[in-house]
Amino acid sequence: MRQTGIVSELYSGEKKQAVSALYGIKDAENERQITLKNKALDAWQKAQTTEGLCFKFKANIIVQGLDFTYLTTGKILRVGEMKLEISSVKKCCYGNACPTFHLAQACPIPANCRFAKALTTGSVYLGDKIQQDG
């Protein structure tokens, strides 16, 4: 399924700015991941009165208009000047250690976050188009 969305918000460190290709380049020890979060999840988090452990998690790119159900491992996204590959489809849950775990509702965080690696260099800016290939 081919989908199109937009970059709704960006975080790089503590300031909103462009996400550069540095996030996907391997160094001697590890590969930094670019994190994506669904805009609806971001709104849900802001509306909660009890914060879970994952609430401190800041995504590099907040996405509007894509159904994360179809963003499976290996899928390719074109985001701004970059090409990304989805490398992980779920954020780990902290279970019993999380204050929201004991609430009578399912936590949408694990299903609405994705991790990706950069396949090409470039930058991503607020309002850039996101397109899922294939």
Contacts in CASP RR format, 6 or more apart in sequence:
PFRMAT RR
TARGET T0000
AUTHOR 0000-0000-0000
METHOD contacts of the structure
MODEL  1
MRQTGIVSELYSGEKKQAVSALYGIKDAENERQITLKNKALDAWQKAQTT
EGLCFKFKANIIVQGLDFTYLTTGKILRVGEMKLEISSVKKCCYGNACPT
FHLAQACPIPANCRFAKALTTGSVYLGDKIQQDG
1 70 0 8 1.000
1 132 0 8 1.000
1 134 0 8 1.000
2 131 0 8 1.000
2 132 0 8 1.000
2 133 0 8 1.000
2 134 0 8 1.000
3 65 0 8 1.000
3 66 0 8 1.000
3 67 0 8 1.000
3 70 0 8 1.000
3 131 0 8 1.000
3 132 0 8 1.000
4 65 0 8 1.000
4 66 0 8 1.000
4 129 0 8 1.000
4 130 0 8 1.000
4 131 0 8 1.000
4 132 0 8 1.000
5 63 0 8 1.000
5 64 0 8 1.000
5 65 0 8 1.000
5 66 0 8 1.000
5 129 0 8 1.000
5 130 0 8 1.000
5 131 0 8 1.000
6 63 0 8 1.000
6 64 0 8 1.000
6 65 0 8 1.000
6 127 0 8 1.000
6 128 0 8 1.000
6 129 0 8 1.000
6 130 0 8 1.000
7 61 0 8 1.000
7 62 0 8 1.000
7 63 0 8 1.000
7 64 0 8 1.000
7 79 0 8 1.000
7 80 0 8 1.000
7 124 0 8 1.000
7 125 0 8 1.000
7 126 0 8 1.000
7 127 0 8 1.000
7 128 0 8 1.000
7 129 0 8 1.000
7 130 0 8 1.000
8 39 0 8 1.000
8 42 0 8 1.000
8 62 0 8 1.000
8 63 0 8 1.000
8 64 0 8 1.000
8 126 0 8 1.000
8 127 0 8 1.000
9 16 0 8 1.000
9 39 0 8 1.000
9 42 0 8 1.000
9 61 0 8 1.000
9 62 0 8 1.000
9 126 0 8 1.000
10 16 0 8 1.000
10 17 0 8 1.000
10 18 0 8 1.000
10 19 0 8 1.000
10 60 0 8 1.000
10 61 0 8 1.000
10 62 0 8 1.000
10 124 0 8 1.000
10 125 0 8 1.000
10 126 0 8 1.000
11 58 0 8 1.000
11 59 0 8 1.000
11 60 0 8 1.000
11 61 0 8 1.000
11 62 0 8 1.000
12 18 0 8 1.000
12 19 0 8 1.000
12 20 0 8 1.000
12 60 0 8 1.000
13 58 0 8 1.000
16 126 0 8 1.000
18 123 0 8 1.000
18 124 0 8 1.000
18 125 0 8 1.000
19 34 0 8 1.000
19 60 0 8 1.000
19 61 0 8 1.000
19 123 0 8 1.000
19 124 0 8 1.000
20 122 0 8 1.000
20 123 0 8 1.000
21 82 0 8 1.000
21 118 0 8 1.000
21 120 0 8 1.000
21 121 0 8 1.000
21 122 0 8 1.000
21 123 0 8 1.000
22 32 0 8 1.000
23 32 0 8 1.000
23 33 0 8 1.000
23 34 0 8 1.000
23 60 0 8 1.000
23 118 0 8 1.000
24 31 0 8 1.000
24 32 0 8 1.000
24 33 0 8 1.000
24 34 0 8 1.000
24 117 0 8 1.000
24 118 0 8 1.000
25 31 0 8 1.000
25 32 0 8 1.000
25 118 0 8 1.000
31 117 0 8 1.000
33 87 0 8 1.000
33 88 0 8 1.000
33 115 0 8 1.000
33 116 0 8 1.000
33 117 0 8 1.000
34 60 0 8 1.000
34 61 0 8 1.000
34 84 0 8 1.000
34 115 0 8 1.000
34 116 0 8 1.000
34 117 0 8 1.000
34 118 0 8 1.000
35 57 0 8 1.000
35 58 0 8 1.000
35 59 0 8 1.000
35 60 0 8 1.000
35 61 0 8 1.000
35 113 0 8 1.000
35 114 0 8 1.000
35 115 0 8 1.000
35 116 0 8 1.000
36 59 0 8 1.000
36 60 0 8 1.000
36 61 0 8 1.000
36 62 0 8 1.000
36 63 0 8 1.000
36 71 0 8 1.000
36 113 0 8 1.000
36 114 0 8 1.000
36 115 0 8 1.000
36 116 0 8 1.000
37 59 0 8 1.000
37 61 0 8 1.000
37 62 0 8 1.000
37 63 0 8 1.000
37 112 0 8 1.000
37 113 0 8 1.000
37 114 0 8 1.000
38 62 0 8 1.000
38 63 0 8 1.000
38 66 0 8 1.000
38 68 0 8 1.000
38 112 0 8 1.000
38 113 0 8 1.000
39 62 0 8 1.000
39 63 0 8 1.000
39 64 0 8 1.000
39 65 0 8 1.000
40 112 0 8 1.000
41 108 0 8 1.000
41 109 0 8 1.000
41 112 0 8 1.000
41 113 0 8 1.000
42 59 0 8 1.000
42 62 0 8 1.000
44 108 0 8 1.000
45 55 0 8 1.000
45 109 0 8 1.000
48 55 0 8 1.000
48 100 0 8 1.000
50 99 0 8 1.000
50 100 0 8 1.000
50 103 0 8 1.000
51 99 0 8 1.000
51 100 0 8 1.000
52 94 0 8 1.000
52 98 0 8 1.000
52 99 0 8 1.000
52 100 0 8 1.000
52 101 0 8 1.000
53 94 0 8 1.000
53 97 0 8 1.000
53 98 0 8 1.000
53 99 0 8 1.000
54 91 0 8 1.000
54 93 0 8 1.000
54 94 0 8 1.000
54 98 0 8 1.000
54 107 0 8 1.000
54 109 0 8 1.000
57 91 0 8 1.000
57 109 0 8 1.000
57 113 0 8 1.000
59 113 0 8 1.000
61 79 0 8 1.000
61 124 0 8 1.000
63 130 0 8 1.000
66 130 0 8 1.000
66 132 0 8 1.000
68 111 0 8 1.000
68 112 0 8 1.000
68 114 0 8 1.000
70 132 0 8 1.000
71 77 0 8 1.000
71 86 0 8 1.000
71 89 0 8 1.000
71 114 0 8 1.000
71 132 0 8 1.000
72 86 0 8 1.000
72 89 0 8 1.000
73 86 0 8 1.000
73 87 0 8 1.000
73 88 0 8 1.000
73 89 0 8 1.000
74 85 0 8 1.000
74 86 0 8 1.000
74 87 0 8 1.000
75 85 0 8 1.000
75 86 0 8 1.000
75 132 0 8 1.000
75 133 0 8 1.000
75 134 0 8 1.000
76 83 0 8 1.000
76 84 0 8 1.000
76 85 0 8 1.000
76 86 0 8 1.000
76 119 0 8 1.000
76 132 0 8 1.000
76 133 0 8 1.000
76 134 0 8 1.000
77 83 0 8 1.000
77 84 0 8 1.000
77 85 0 8 1.000
77 86 0 8 1.000
77 116 0 8 1.000
77 130 0 8 1.000
77 131 0 8 1.000
77 132 0 8 1.000
77 133 0 8 1.000
78 84 0 8 1.000
78 129 0 8 1.000
78 130 0 8 1.000
78 131 0 8 1.000
78 133 0 8 1.000
79 124 0 8 1.000
79 128 0 8 1.000
79 129 0 8 1.000
79 130 0 8 1.000
80 122 0 8 1.000
80 123 0 8 1.000
80 124 0 8 1.000
80 125 0 8 1.000
80 128 0 8 1.000
80 129 0 8 1.000
80 130 0 8 1.000
81 120 0 8 1.000
81 121 0 8 1.000
81 122 0 8 1.000
81 123 0 8 1.000
81 124 0 8 1.000
82 118 0 8 1.000
82 119 0 8 1.000
82 120 0 8 1.000
82 121 0 8 1.000
82 122 0 8 1.000
82 123 0 8 1.000
82 124 0 8 1.000
83 118 0 8 1.000
83 119 0 8 1.000
83 120 0 8 1.000
84 116 0 8 1.000
84 117 0 8 1.000
84 118 0 8 1.000
84 119 0 8 1.000
85 116 0 8 1.000
85 117 0 8 1.000
85 119 0 8 1.000
86 114 0 8 1.000
86 115 0 8 1.000
86 116 0 8 1.000
87 115 0 8 1.000
87 116 0 8 1.000
87 117 0 8 1.000
88 114 0 8 1.000
88 115 0 8 1.000
89 114 0 8 1.000
89 115 0 8 1.000
90 110 0 8 1.000
90 111 0 8 1.000
90 113 0 8 1.000
91 109 0 8 1.000
91 110 0 8 1.000
91 113 0 8 1.000
91 115 0 8 1.000
92 110 0 8 1.000
93 101 0 8 1.000
93 107 0 8 1.000
93 109 0 8 1.000
93 110 0 8 1.000
94 101 0 8 1.000
95 101 0 8 1.000
96 102 0 8 1.000
98 107 0 8 1.000
100 107 0 8 1.000
101 107 0 8 1.000
END
